[in-house]
Structure formats: structure tokens, C-alpha cells
């Protein structure tokens, strides 16, 4: 899938769709901490974690933790020589993360209960 603006190619349509947003000057999502603008919520969430310190992806081999799954996997490969063998289009377990306090779980129900009990003010 090819970007018509910069000719960069992507293996998946959804990745191209996300990329195309970088070619617009309109930043619809603003960081509430510093005001920096982003084109999509994924980039805003990733950026916000630099302010909040939320690092939900924890290494099971040492005490390091990361803001993104890809950073954890890169660390595990380089430092602990861990190999990941995901099949094409295989879905890894989704992690539900509370951006308020860093609580994380693989259960959507548990995340919902946590948000209602601990952070009822958050929409």
C-alpha cells in the first residue's frame, strides 16, 4: 500500500491510513500536559505516557518496564535473547491500561471495574 504524498509503502492498509494523517497540519488531539498536537489517539497516548510515567509493559526477565509493547519486545530480543514467533496476522493478547495510574490487565471486565471504582471522574 503506497502513500500518494511521499511514496512510502506499507504492508497493511491500516498502517497506510494511519501514516497519511501525518501529512496534514491539523492536529485534532492535544496533550493536556504540554499542548503538543497529534493526528491520532495512538500517538497522543504514547506521548502522554512520557508525562505520566505509565509503563505497562514489564519485562519478565528483569525489572525494566516500557511504554510500548514493541519496546519491550526489542529489549527482550537484544538483552535477553528472547525470540518471538508470531504467525502472520496473529493477535497478541491485548493489554488494557489505565492511563491515570498505570494499572494494567488482560481482562476488559477487570479494567472496566477498575476505572469505575478508582477513577469514576474519567470519561
C-alpha positions in Angstrom: 0.0 0.0 0.0 1.6 3.2 -1.2 1.3 6.7 0.2 0.4 9.1 -2.7 2.1 12.0 -1.0 5.6 10.7 -0.1 5.6 7.3 -1.9 6.4 5.4 1.3 4.9 1.9 1.2 3.2 -0.1 3.9 2.4 -3.8 4.2 -1.1 -3.2 5.6 -3.9 -0.7 4.6 -4.5 0.3 8.2 -0.8 1.3 8.6 -1.1 3.5 5.4 -4.3 5.0 6.8 -2.5 6.0 10.0 0.5 7.3 8.1 -1.5 9.5 5.8 -2.6 11.6 8.8 1.0 12.9 9.2 0.7 14.9 6.0 -2.0 17.2 7.4 -1.3 20.3 9.5 -4.5 19.8 11.5 -3.7 18.2 14.9 -7.0 17.0 16.3 -5.7 15.5 19.6 -3.9 17.8 22.1 -1.8 16.7 25.0 -3.4 18.0 28.2 0.1 18.3 29.9 2.0 20.3 27.3 -0.4 21.2 24.5 1.5 19.3 21.7 -0.8 18.2 18.9 -1.2 14.8 17.3 -3.1 13.3 14.4 -4.4 10.2 16.1 -5.1 8.9 19.6 -2.4 6.2 19.4 0.3 8.8 19.1 -1.3 11.0 21.8 -1.5 8.1 24.2 2.1 7.1 23.6 3.2 10.7 24.1 1.1 11.2 27.3 2.9 8.3 28.9 6.1 10.4 28.8 4.4 12.8 31.2 2.5 10.3 33.4 5.3 7.7 33.7 2.9 4.9 32.9 4.9 1.9 31.7 2.6 -1.1 31.4 4.8 -3.5 29.5 7.0 -5.2 32.1 10.0 -7.4 31.3 9.6 -10.8 32.9 13.4 -11.3 32.9 14.4 -8.1 34.7 12.9 -5.0 36.4 12.6 -2.9 33.3 9.2 -1.6 32.1 8.2 0.1 28.8 5.6 2.4 27.4 5.1 0.3 24.3 4.9 -3.4 23.6 7.4 -3.1 20.7 10.0 -1.5 23.0 9.6 -4.4 25.5 9.9 -7.0 22.7 13.0 -5.2 21.3 14.6 -5.1 24.8 13.8 -8.8 25.3 15.4 -9.8 22.0 18.5 -7.7 22.5 19.2 -8.1 26.2 17.7 -11.5 27.0 17.9 -13.2 23.6 14.2 -13.9 23.6 12.7 -14.9 20.2 9.1 -14.0 19.3 7.4 -16.2 16.7 4.2 -14.6 15.9 2.4 -16.0 12.9 1.2 -13.6 10.2 -1.8 -11.7 11.4 -1.6 -13.4 14.8 -3.2 -11.2 17.5 -1.1 -10.8 20.7 -3.0 -10.5 23.9 -4.5 -7.1 24.4 -3.4 -5.2 27.5 -6.0 -2.8 29.0 -4.1 0.0 30.6 -5.4 2.7 33.0 -3.7 5.9 31.8 -4.5 7.5 35.2 -2.5 5.2 37.4 -0.8 2.6 35.2 -2.9 -0.4 36.4 -3.0 -3.0 33.6 -4.9 -6.2 32.9 -5.7 -8.5 30.1 -9.4 -8.7 31.1 -11.7 -5.9 29.7 -14.2 -6.5 32.6 -11.5 -6.0 35.2 -10.3 -2.8 33.5 -13.9 -1.6 33.4 -14.4 -2.3 37.2 -11.1 -0.6 38.0 -12.0 2.5 36.1 -15.4 2.7 37.8 -14.1 2.1 41.3 -10.8 4.0 41.2 -11.4 6.8 38.6 -15.2 7.4 38.3 -14.5 11.0 37.1 -12.7 9.8 34.0 -15.0 9.5 30.9 
